[in-house]
Amino acid sequence: MTQAAASPTPITHTAAEVPTSGFFSAKGELCGAIAAGVLLLIGFVIHVLMKQPWAEGFIWASLALGMVYGVRAAWGALRGGKFDIDVLMVVGAGLAAAIGHPEEGALLLFLFTLAGALEELAMQRTLREVNALHKLMPKGAMVLRGGEWIEASAESLVVDEQVRIRPGEAVPVDCVVTVGSSTIDQSAITGESMPRDVTVNDELFAGTINADNALEARVLRPASESGVQKILRLVTQAQEQRESTQQLIDKISQPYSIGVMVVSLLVMLVWWLVFKVPLLGSGEQPGAVYVAITLLIVASPCALIIATPTATLAAIARAARGGVLFKGGQALTRLASVGAICFDKTGTLTFGRPHLYEVHPVAWSDGDELLALAAGLERDSTHPIAQAILEAAKQRGMTPTVLESVDHVIAKGLEGTHKGMKIRLGRYSFAEEFIPVCFRNRTRDVLAKIQGRGHIAVVVARHQIDNPEIGEAAVLIMADAVRPGAAEMVPALHALGVKPLRMLTGDNKATAQRVAEGLKLDGFDADLLPADKLRIVGEMADAAHARKRTVAVIGDGVNDAPALARADVGMAIGTIGTAAALESADVVLLSESLHTVPWAIKLARRARQTIVANLILALSIIVIMGITTLIASRTAHPVPLSIGVLAHEGGTVLVVLNSLRLLWFKKHD
């Protein structure tokens, strides 16, 4: 009986906006419904047990209280040019009271008001799941101004200002670390339980929590443009985009409501004029008006109208809390039917940067010394290979060796000196001069074995300055690091019947084959241009559509825009602050782990099952109760209006409760 004003999509009610507090708020309406129910119960008990005529006063009071909410909602609908369920319910209750059945009218309004209040509270609960992100945003921040640290509002922070984030505090705006190292808890936004280590030059996102040490950071974006704010705006837009089933129901709901009223009037006339049923009844036999009112109630589409949006909104809210952003009900529906997925490689299945995973000591006695020397050579380099070496040394707890000299030889590598030895790091052709002759063939053999496997090989060699034949050599083997969760994702998708899983990449065949075989994908295509990717996605989409399924493309949202747009479902895996990822896809995975892909599909399918169950329940009540009402009215045992009311409103409550179950959909479901 209320309008879901807190949601951008009104679900069933069309009254004026619902206040957040007071008599006409959702909680106020719930209290009013309970009060009406208590009055009705008191009146009924006194009437049955004590046979007191004044007991009807409680029943009329219950009816009047229900009418306060009902008339307000119905008037709001009519004022907006709509003839909807609120109007039907008020008309039905008023007619029931007018023909001498105030208790039936009071019961109808009590249950309808109760169902409306519960529905509104359910919608508010769904919205709170998303709007909880607002609470993560701190209102204040420590900022450096005029040479002093002062407390200021987060909204006042401007780009390039310095902020201080103490342990336990939330990051006020998107920023980049300038001083300090710590761990950041991103679980409330990305759904990732493991905290992330951060240090200088690492980006922090508004709303995440600094777990350990104090940090200083430079503001990257104003508070209003943070990644979290973008997420909130997109979720709001998603709530406004209605799923196709809901679009159909929205189109027919008003004509249907008018049709119910017309059919009820026709039934009343036919029963009265053709079947000679008394208009108002006689004795225990209900009249034609009573039959028409019962039909009007049981045929009203309340549960039918809320069957889809309650489930859709609950699923979108649950997904957002789990680090998956659906940009509308259509995306949810299409993902539920996904039967094939195309993956980009770089930045999607892999991080797009090399990772040192093997040190092959061709002739080097101390592997730790080797890695420390390599890190010392690369200490000041920003090259991806340098970062891989430095990261590997850091993970093993090694400190880069301080060399006496380091020279960068353009397009070849690095050369340095340390304790009477010369060291080179780079291609074999560059390092060969420093490899003792006796180790050169062995080094070439190692390189030959890994050639064609899609790996990056870096040679490290050193020899004594005074005696070049005394030295050592090793090969550092690197590869693009696979994203966490990728290996577990593939069998999980196969278990869901999603096949084929195909990787599309512009990278060379050897590299693509290594990743595809390592992850046990169903196939791959390498050396592709954007036009080639579009063609393959189109072919896979045609094949999927022939099976009544859809195809999804998962990319990083940056260089995959054409393929993402061509797919039925474009899914971008990107961090919170990646604007391209947030804007270009139908679904955004906020976590860097791919384990959320099968979970998102499971959630979408559960939402679809919930919608189907809701629609079957709602339609079954309308059809069964409608037919039963008409048939039973021609017998000695017509359907009481109270039974029709209980069936109608009970179905509405069951639909709401069934949809709310999606809010507790677990990661392992």
Secondary structure, DSSP 8 states (H G I E B T S, - for coil): --B-TTSSS--S--SSB--SSSTTSHHHHHHHHHHHHHHHHHHHHIIIII--GGGHHHHHHHHHHHHHHHHHHHHHHHHTT---HHHHHHHHHHHHHHTT-HHHHHHHHHHHHHHHHHHHHHHHHHHHHHHHHHHHS-SEEEEEETTEEEEEEGGG--TT-EEEE-TT-B--SSEEEEE--EEEE-HHHH---S-EEE-TT-EE-TT-EE-SS-EEEEE-S-GGGSHHHHHHHHHHHHHHS--HHHHHHHHHHHHHHHHHHHHHHHHHHIIIIIS---SS-BTTB--HHHHHHHHHHHT--HHHHHHHHHHHHHHHHHHHHTTEEE-SHHHHHHHHTEEEEEEETBTTTEEEEEEEEEEEEEE-S-HHHHHHHHHHHTTT--SHHHHHHHHHHHHTT------SEEEEETTTEEEEEETTEEEEEE-HHHHGGGS-HHHHHHHHHHHHHHTTTT-EEEEEEEEESS-TTSEEEEEEEEEEEE-TTHHHHHHHHHHTT---EEEE-SS-HHHHHHHHHHHT-SEEE-S--HHHHHHHHHHHHHHHHHTT-EEEEEE-SSS-HHHHHHSSEEEEE--TT-HHHHHH-SEEE-SS-TTHHHHHHHHHHHHHHHHHHHHHHHHHHHHHHHHHHHHHTTSSS---HHHHHHHHHHHHHHHHHHHHGGGG--TT-
